[in-house]
Amino acid sequence: MKKHIYSFLDKMVGHEVKCIRMDMRRQHYMIRSQNKITIITFMVFNNGEKIAMFCGNNLSNMVSNFFGIESKESNNYIRDWFGDIHNLNKVKDLLKFIPEKSSTV
């Protein structure tokens, strides 16, 4: 199953991403694919000491419906796939995607 889901994500989402700041008052970011699919959103707290990460709902629902799996399982596959292709070992590694001059959506 993992191989099929990863292949699906490679084709539907791709590996090229852009990180966009969603809120100028808070450190809330979105990582999107070239074709504007939201892969992950995350919020940074306490100067990077704590990070809350969420999978994009549309992508999660697409994977869940296409493969007939629960949303939580879909999120796990998306998170692991994204981490594998971008060599992320910890949630804190998401900080490398934050551009120096962030823009809002």
Contacts in CASP RR format, 6 or more apart in sequence:
PFRMAT RR
TARGET T0000
AUTHOR 0000-0000-0000
METHOD contacts of the structure
MODEL  1
MKKHIYSFLDKMVGHEVKCIRMDMRRQHYMIRSQNKITIITFMVFNNGEK
IAMFCGNNLSNMVSNFFGIESKESNNYIRDWFGDIHNLNKVKDLLKFIPE
KSSTV
1 67 0 8 1.000
1 69 0 8 1.000
2 77 0 8 1.000
4 67 0 8 1.000
5 63 0 8 1.000
5 67 0 8 1.000
5 77 0 8 1.000
5 81 0 8 1.000
6 77 0 8 1.000
6 81 0 8 1.000
6 84 0 8 1.000
8 63 0 8 1.000
8 66 0 8 1.000
8 67 0 8 1.000
9 63 0 8 1.000
9 77 0 8 1.000
9 78 0 8 1.000
9 81 0 8 1.000
12 37 0 8 1.000
12 62 0 8 1.000
13 33 0 8 1.000
13 35 0 8 1.000
13 37 0 8 1.000
13 39 0 8 1.000
13 59 0 8 1.000
14 33 0 8 1.000
14 34 0 8 1.000
15 85 0 8 1.000
15 86 0 8 1.000
16 33 0 8 1.000
16 34 0 8 1.000
17 31 0 8 1.000
17 32 0 8 1.000
17 33 0 8 1.000
17 34 0 8 1.000
17 39 0 8 1.000
17 86 0 8 1.000
17 97 0 8 1.000
18 31 0 8 1.000
18 32 0 8 1.000
18 34 0 8 1.000
19 29 0 8 1.000
19 30 0 8 1.000
19 31 0 8 1.000
19 97 0 8 1.000
19 98 0 8 1.000
19 99 0 8 1.000
19 102 0 8 1.000
20 29 0 8 1.000
20 30 0 8 1.000
20 31 0 8 1.000
20 32 0 8 1.000
20 102 0 8 1.000
20 103 0 8 1.000
20 104 0 8 1.000
20 105 0 8 1.000
21 27 0 8 1.000
21 28 0 8 1.000
21 29 0 8 1.000
21 98 0 8 1.000
21 99 0 8 1.000
21 102 0 8 1.000
21 103 0 8 1.000
21 104 0 8 1.000
22 28 0 8 1.000
22 29 0 8 1.000
22 30 0 8 1.000
22 41 0 8 1.000
22 104 0 8 1.000
22 105 0 8 1.000
23 104 0 8 1.000
24 102 0 8 1.000
24 104 0 8 1.000
26 43 0 8 1.000
27 43 0 8 1.000
27 44 0 8 1.000
27 45 0 8 1.000
28 41 0 8 1.000
28 42 0 8 1.000
28 43 0 8 1.000
29 41 0 8 1.000
29 42 0 8 1.000
29 43 0 8 1.000
29 44 0 8 1.000
29 94 0 8 1.000
29 97 0 8 1.000
29 98 0 8 1.000
29 102 0 8 1.000
30 38 0 8 1.000
30 40 0 8 1.000
30 41 0 8 1.000
30 105 0 8 1.000
31 38 0 8 1.000
31 39 0 8 1.000
31 40 0 8 1.000
31 41 0 8 1.000
31 42 0 8 1.000
31 82 0 8 1.000
31 94 0 8 1.000
31 97 0 8 1.000
32 38 0 8 1.000
32 39 0 8 1.000
33 39 0 8 1.000
37 58 0 8 1.000
37 59 0 8 1.000
38 56 0 8 1.000
38 57 0 8 1.000
38 58 0 8 1.000
38 59 0 8 1.000
39 55 0 8 1.000
39 56 0 8 1.000
39 59 0 8 1.000
39 78 0 8 1.000
39 82 0 8 1.000
40 53 0 8 1.000
40 54 0 8 1.000
40 55 0 8 1.000
40 56 0 8 1.000
40 78 0 8 1.000
40 79 0 8 1.000
40 82 0 8 1.000
40 94 0 8 1.000
41 53 0 8 1.000
41 54 0 8 1.000
41 56 0 8 1.000
42 51 0 8 1.000
42 52 0 8 1.000
42 53 0 8 1.000
42 54 0 8 1.000
42 91 0 8 1.000
42 94 0 8 1.000
43 51 0 8 1.000
43 52 0 8 1.000
44 50 0 8 1.000
44 51 0 8 1.000
44 95 0 8 1.000
44 98 0 8 1.000
45 51 0 8 1.000
45 52 0 8 1.000
48 92 0 8 1.000
48 95 0 8 1.000
51 91 0 8 1.000
51 92 0 8 1.000
51 94 0 8 1.000
51 95 0 8 1.000
53 79 0 8 1.000
53 91 0 8 1.000
53 94 0 8 1.000
55 74 0 8 1.000
55 75 0 8 1.000
55 78 0 8 1.000
55 79 0 8 1.000
56 78 0 8 1.000
59 78 0 8 1.000
60 71 0 8 1.000
60 74 0 8 1.000
60 75 0 8 1.000
60 78 0 8 1.000
61 71 0 8 1.000
61 74 0 8 1.000
63 69 0 8 1.000
63 74 0 8 1.000
63 77 0 8 1.000
63 78 0 8 1.000
64 70 0 8 1.000
64 71 0 8 1.000
64 73 0 8 1.000
64 74 0 8 1.000
67 74 0 8 1.000
69 77 0 8 1.000
82 88 0 8 1.000
83 93 0 8 1.000
86 93 0 8 1.000
87 93 0 8 1.000
88 94 0 8 1.000
END
